[in-house]
């Protein structure tokens, strides 16, 4: 199901990381897919409050947790720059779907990175 939110559809997820050779594109592609799938779930499930949104974002965060080993296998890692960029994209998603008051840390509370 393609994303219908125009703001999200135009957004270049993880763009600064793609511009840095330290981060492997094939792993970033998986991260971008996770973020887009999160958007699709938000559109399909239409969470009514922050609690419901956090369930979705934290599930997507757990998918990012699974990418840690793939980053490491490619000679990279989710370090400070990557953590901030990923967190920023989660907040962008929340904001784009009307949850401007979402807590950025709570969106990714299940992170291991």
PANU-105938 format. One line per 8 residues: for each residue x, y, z of N, C-alpha, C. Coordinates in nm, 2 decimals. Layout:
<nodes>
X,Y,Z,X,Y,Z,X,Y,Z | ...
</nodes>
This chain:
<nodes>
0.08,-0.12,0.00,0.00,0.00,0.00,0.09,0.12,0.00 | 0.08,0.21,-0.10,0.17,0.33,-0.11,0.12,0.43,0.00 | 0.21,0.51,0.05,0.19,0.61,0.14,0.11,0.72,0.07 | 0.00,0.77,0.14,-0.08,0.88,0.08,-0.05,1.02,0.13 | 0.02,1.03,0.25,0.05,1.15,0.30,0.16,1.22,0.21 | 0.12,1.33,0.15,0.21,1.40,0.06,0.35,1.44,0.12 | 0.34,1.49,0.24,0.46,1.54,0.31,0.56,1.42,0.33 | 0.50,1.30,0.37,0.58,1.18,0.39,0.64,1.13,0.25
0.55,1.13,0.15,0.59,1.08,0.02,0.71,1.16,-0.04 | 0.71,1.29,-0.01,0.82,1.37,-0.06,0.95,1.37,0.03 | 0.94,1.31,0.15,1.05,1.31,0.24,1.16,1.21,0.20 | 1.29,1.26,0.20,1.40,1.17,0.18,1.45,1.11,0.31 | 1.40,1.00,0.35,1.43,0.93,0.47,1.58,0.90,0.47 | 1.65,0.93,0.59,1.79,0.89,0.61,1.88,0.96,0.52 | 1.84,1.06,0.45,1.92,1.13,0.34,2.07,1.16,0.39 | 2.09,1.22,0.50,2.23,1.25,0.54,2.32,1.12,0.55
2.25,1.01,0.59,2.33,0.89,0.61,2.37,0.83,0.47 | 2.28,0.85,0.37,2.31,0.80,0.24,2.43,0.88,0.18 | 2.44,1.00,0.22,2.55,1.09,0.17,2.68,1.06,0.24 | 2.69,0.97,0.34,2.81,0.94,0.41,2.85,0.79,0.37 | 2.96,0.77,0.32,3.01,0.64,0.27,3.02,0.54,0.39 | 3.03,0.59,0.51,3.04,0.50,0.63,2.92,0.41,0.64 | 2.80,0.46,0.60,2.68,0.39,0.61,2.65,0.31,0.48 | 2.64,0.18,0.49,2.61,0.11,0.36,2.47,0.13,0.31
2.46,0.16,0.18,2.33,0.18,0.12,2.23,0.07,0.14 | 2.28,-0.05,0.12,2.19,-0.17,0.13,2.12,-0.18,0.27 | 2.19,-0.15,0.37,2.14,-0.15,0.51,2.04,-0.03,0.53 | 2.09,0.09,0.48,2.00,0.21,0.48,1.87,0.18,0.41 | 1.88,0.11,0.30,1.75,0.08,0.22,1.66,0.00,0.31 | 1.71,-0.09,0.39,1.62,-0.16,0.48,1.56,-0.07,0.59 | 1.64,0.02,0.64,1.59,0.12,0.74,1.48,0.21,0.68 | 1.51,0.25,0.55,1.40,0.33,0.49,1.28,0.26,0.47
1.29,0.13,0.44,1.17,0.04,0.42,1.09,0.03,0.55 | 1.17,0.02,0.66,1.10,0.01,0.79,1.02,0.14,0.82 | 1.08,0.26,0.79,1.01,0.38,0.81,0.89,0.40,0.72 | 0.90,0.36,0.60,0.79,0.36,0.51,0.68,0.27,0.55 | 0.72,0.15,0.60,0.62,0.05,0.65,0.55,0.11,0.77 | 0.62,0.18,0.85,0.56,0.25,0.97,0.45,0.35,0.92 | 0.49,0.42,0.82,0.39,0.52,0.77,0.26,0.45,0.72 | 0.29,0.34,0.65,0.17,0.26,0.59,0.08,0.21,0.71
0.15,0.17,0.82,0.07,0.12,0.93,-0.01,0.23,1.00 | 0.06,0.35,1.01,-0.01,0.46,1.07,-0.14,0.50,0.98 | -0.12,0.50,0.85,-0.23,0.53,0.77,-0.34,0.42,0.77 | -0.30,0.30,0.78,-0.40,0.19,0.79,-0.47,0.18,0.92 | -0.39,0.20,1.03,-0.45,0.18,1.16,-0.50,0.30,1.23 | -0.46,0.42,1.18,-0.50,0.55,1.22,-0.50,0.56,1.38 | -0.39,0.55,1.44,-0.38,0.56,1.59,-0.46,0.68,1.64 | -0.54,0.67,1.74,-0.62,0.78,1.79,-0.55,0.86,1.89
-0.44,0.81,1.95,-0.37,0.89,2.05,-0.22,0.85,2.05 | -0.15,0.92,2.14,0.00,0.90,2.14,0.03,0.75,2.19 | -0.05,0.70,2.28,-0.02,0.56,2.33,-0.03,0.47,2.21 | -0.13,0.48,2.13,-0.14,0.39,2.01,-0.03,0.42,1.91 | 0.01,0.54,1.89,0.12,0.57,1.80,0.25,0.51,1.85 | 0.28,0.52,1.98,0.40,0.47,2.04,0.41,0.32,2.02 | 0.30,0.25,2.02,0.30,0.10,2.00,0.36,0.08,1.86 | 0.31,0.16,1.76,0.36,0.14,1.62,0.50,0.18,1.60
0.54,0.29,1.66,0.68,0.34,1.64,0.78,0.25,1.72 | 0.74,0.20,1.83,0.83,0.12,1.91,0.85,-0.02,1.84 | 0.75,-0.07,1.77,0.76,-0.19,1.69,0.86,-0.17,1.58 | 0.85,-0.05,1.51,0.94,-0.02,1.40,1.08,0.00,1.46 | 1.09,0.05,1.58,1.23,0.07,1.64,1.29,-0.07,1.66 | 1.21,-0.16,1.70,1.26,-0.30,1.72,1.31,-0.36,1.59 | 1.25,-0.32,1.48,1.30,-0.36,1.35,1.44,-0.30,1.33 | 1.46,-0.18,1.37,1.59,-0.11,1.35,1.69,-0.18,1.44
1.65,-0.23,1.56,1.74,-0.31,1.65,1.79,-0.43,1.57 | 1.71,-0.49,1.49,1.76,-0.60,1.41,1.86,-0.57,1.30 | 1.87,-0.44,1.27,1.97,-0.39,1.17,2.10,-0.37,1.23 | 2.12,-0.37,1.36,2.25,-0.34,1.42,2.35,-0.44,1.37 | 2.32,-0.57,1.37,2.41,-0.67,1.32,2.45,-0.65,1.17 | 2.35,-0.61,1.09,2.38,-0.59,0.95,2.47,-0.47,0.93 | 2.45,-0.36,1.01,2.55,-0.25,1.00,2.69,-0.30,1.04 | 2.70,-0.37,1.15,2.83,-0.42,1.19,2.89,-0.51,1.09
2.82,-0.60,1.03,2.87,-0.69,0.93,2.92,-0.61,0.81 | 2.87,-0.49,0.78,2.92,-0.41,0.67,3.02,-0.31,0.71 | 3.08,-0.33,0.84,3.18,-0.24,0.88,3.13,-0.10,0.93 | 3.01,-0.09,0.97,2.95,0.03,1.01,2.88,0.01,1.15 | 2.81,0.11,1.19,2.73,0.09,1.32,2.63,0.21,1.32 | 2.53,0.19,1.41,2.44,0.30,1.44,2.50,0.38,1.55 | 2.58,0.48,1.51,2.65,0.56,1.61,2.57,0.69,1.62 | 2.63,0.79,1.69,2.56,0.91,1.72,2.49,0.98,1.61
2.56,1.00,1.50,2.50,1.07,1.38,2.38,0.99,1.33 | 2.40,0.86,1.32,2.29,0.77,1.27,2.17,0.77,1.37 | 2.20,0.76,1.50,2.09,0.76,1.60,2.01,0.88,1.59 | 2.08,1.00,1.58,2.01,1.13,1.57,1.92,1.14,1.45 | 1.98,1.09,1.33,1.90,1.10,1.21,1.78,1.00,1.21 | 1.80,0.88,1.26,1.69,0.79,1.27,1.58,0.85,1.36 | 1.62,0.90,1.48,1.52,0.95,1.57,1.45,1.07,1.51 | 1.52,1.15,1.43,1.46,1.27,1.37,1.36,1.23,1.27
1.38,1.12,1.19,1.29,1.07,1.10,1.16,1.01,1.17 | 1.18,0.95,1.28,1.07,0.90,1.36,0.98,1.02,1.40 | 1.05,1.13,1.45,0.97,1.24,1.49,0.90,1.31,1.37 | 0.97,1.32,1.26,0.91,1.37,1.14,0.78,1.30,1.11 | 0.79,1.16,1.11,0.67,1.08,1.08,0.56,1.12,1.18 | 0.59,1.12,1.31,0.48,1.15,1.41,0.42,1.29,1.38 | 0.50,1.38,1.35,0.46,1.52,1.32,0.37,1.52,1.19 | 0.42,1.45,1.09,0.35,1.45,0.96,0.21,1.40,0.97
0.19,1.31,1.07,0.06,1.25,1.09,-0.02,1.31,1.21 | 0.02,1.44,1.25,-0.06,1.51,1.34,-0.02,1.49,1.49 | 0.09,1.43,1.51,0.13,1.40,1.65,0.25,1.49,1.69 | 0.23,1.62,1.67,0.34,1.71,1.70,0.39,1.71,1.84 | 0.30,1.67,1.93,0.34,1.67,2.07,0.40,1.53,2.12 | 0.43,1.45,2.02,0.49,1.32,2.06,0.63,1.34,2.12 | 0.66,1.26,2.22,0.79,1.27,2.28,0.89,1.19,2.20 | 1.00,1.25,2.15,1.09,1.19,2.06,1.16,1.07,2.12
1.19,1.07,2.25,1.25,0.95,2.31,1.15,0.84,2.33 | 1.02,0.87,2.35,0.92,0.77,2.37,0.89,0.70,2.23 | 0.90,0.77,2.13,0.88,0.71,1.99,0.97,0.60,1.97 | 1.10,0.61,2.02,1.20,0.50,2.00,1.25,0.44,2.13 | 1.16,0.43,2.23,1.20,0.39,2.36,1.25,0.24,2.36 | 1.22,0.16,2.26,1.27,0.02,2.26,1.40,0.01,2.19 | 1.47,0.11,2.16,1.59,0.10,2.09,1.71,0.04,2.17 | 1.79,-0.03,2.09,1.91,-0.09,2.15,2.04,-0.03,2.09
2.02,0.09,2.03,2.13,0.15,1.96,2.15,0.29,2.01
</nodes>
